């Protein structure tokens, strides 16, 4: 069974940093492009960035230069390092397959950027 379990969210001041983790199971992480997504209140879920099976990364323009995706295949975990956080980054963050998301979304982790 495919599962995604996100963690690491919290309340952070503008300009601060957070590192999110996503533990995956039910499929071979090394073979999949993974994505981080976010959904802000009243908005549709959007793709933040992806990391391919060969560790090539790609990011939405809104986070480029501030966010970094990495993964540890041995730990079956994908990470999202977020720096220089802005209030617009406030959202629930999810991980899933990057090319075509699985129907099995995790619960996500809330990130709130506020002073």
N, C-alpha and C positions, 0 to 999 in steps of 0.2 A: 504494500500500500504506500503510495506516494505521500510524503509528509514534509511540511516546512514549518519550522518552529523559530520564530523571530524573537530576539531579545536585545536589550541594551539601550532602549529608549529612555527618555526622561525629560526633565525641564532644564533648559540651558539658556544662558544669557546670549543676546546677540554678539556675534564674534567668537563664540565658544565652539567647542568640539565635542563630538560623540563618536563612538564606534559601535555599530550595530553588528550583530551576529545572526546567522541563519543556519541552524542545524537541519540537514536534509537526510531523508531515508527513503528506501523503496525504489531507488534507481541509482545507476553508477554516475556519480558526480563528474568523474573525469570525462565522460562522454557527452555532457550536456552544456550548452550555453545557458548561463544563469543570468537572471535579471533582478534588479531591485526596482520596486514600484512604490508609489506613494499616492495617498488619497487625502486631500485636504477637505475640510468641511464644505459641503455644497458643491464640490467639484468632482469630476470624473477621475478615476484612477489613471495615473500616468507613469510611463516608463522613465526611470531616473538614469539607468545605465545598465550595461551588460558586460559579462566576461565570458569569452568563448572557451571551448574545450582546450584551446591552445594558449589561453590566458591573454588574448587580445581584448582590450577594453574599449568601450565606447560610451559616451555620456551625452545626456541632454544638454543643450546650450546653457540652460539655467544653472547647472551645477558644475560645468566644466571648469577645471582648475581648482575646485574646492572639495570635490568628492572623489574618493578612490575606492574601487572595488578590487577585492582580492579573494583568494580561496585557498583552503588547505584540504586537499583531497583525502589525506590520511585521516583527518578529523571530520570529514564529510560536512564541512562548514564553509559558508561564504560570508564575507565581511563587507561592510560599508563604512569607510572612514569618512567622516564629515567634518570639515573645518570651515571657519569663517561663516558660521551659521547666521541666517537671516530669518526674520519673522515669516517670510514667505515659504520657508522650509518646514513650517509647522504642518504636520500631517501624520497619518498612520502609515508606517513603512512596512512593506511586504517583500518577500522574495518568492520567486517562482522561476519556471523555465523562461529563458529570455526570448526565444523565437516564437513559441506558441504556448502561452501559459496553460498549465494544468488546471482542471476544474477544482482541484483540491487546494484551495488557498488556506494559508495559515491564519492565525488570529491577528497577526501584525504586531508592531510595537509602536507606541505613541511617542512622537518627538514634538516637544513644544518649545519654541524659541521665544522667550519673552523676558523683559527686564522687570 
